[in-house]
Amino acid sequence: MKRNGSLIICGLALLSMTSCFDPSQPNYQYFPDMYESVGYDTYAEAPFANGTAAQLPVAGSIPRGWQPYDYPNTNAGYELAKAELLSPLEETEAHRAEGKELYAIYCAVCHGSKGDGQGILMKREKFLGIPSYADREITEGSVYHVLMYGKNAMGSHASLIDAEERWQITQHVMHLRGQLTK
């Protein structure tokens, strides 16, 4: 009997504690902005601390990791890059292996896996006249410049691959050219 009375008292105590709990109003809010966030409409202006609708970067600032490319997208810029631009990457097997993998993704469909201009798009006659690397006088600088800006029917790959990856592809292209001209 004494035990049943204890259980009843404990049950009533638990019931009284949970009866006042409101799940829509938790007791502690560690991050109140997450519970009661401000709703913004799509494409509506959102005020910031300084009262403007957009945060602009400071004039003259550049993004972290950005490297300038000083050769313009002109024929003169191409010739200048061809004559004087050299790879900053050390020529290693690891860089060339990475370049080979990237080449297979971005370049081989047109230029072929051997660099002979016999890629799948050439064989299916989607693009005609893709040159072999053996037929062109190319340098590290000219390959990088074409990857950066594109040339003739080939578009720019600058938005797809970063600077280091472009240099790795360049190393692989120069390796392919060496094999074709033997």
Steps between C-alpha positions, in 0.01 A plus 500: 500500500782732590667420169183574299468835678860588405437411137184708490680802650788465250253465213313813607828693532606399149158581360504844659848577359416399145152652495647853498747426217416670170694343207464819294683696772806302612649585837847593370584652165869467430470666159181706509540614138459141388165470682364839402669583170418805298319406182623658179316497170674358197698767312399765755754747627648403834641782713843450649669668795623792288155554347590392147340210316825335389845457644760597242867413535741777583630679190828351381463174692555167329364157593721275708712272280438699180801542275504761224552384142680778317453379143202651315250296299641611165723349233786714633431369852504143366833555325648665808385214726634251246839668504555572867250326733646203690340262746552580869439133585786260537476230235423189704332168435224592748417824314504327165278217631250757627527683168432175314185443704377855440591475131283187471207695648528833318713454189503143368146514358626738233879462489511123556675313779829515306472867400466405133172688446299179472265538795150355508344829384736509203418140409128574518559812287362740760814712470726477199858612461622446856878523470749246621755630747772377264377739227514812716788698642383516861671593823399482865391863482285455189323195642429679829379811315258294288369325812456840662323682213424243231590529134298460180222244569641405839351693789663612822547245776588762764168460680534120509858450615721710725849627417686202646281255309558694177876467553463128571306453176769703323768260628302205366440668162872571462571136589251385234658734245842353578365150436333603172809669355734203564 
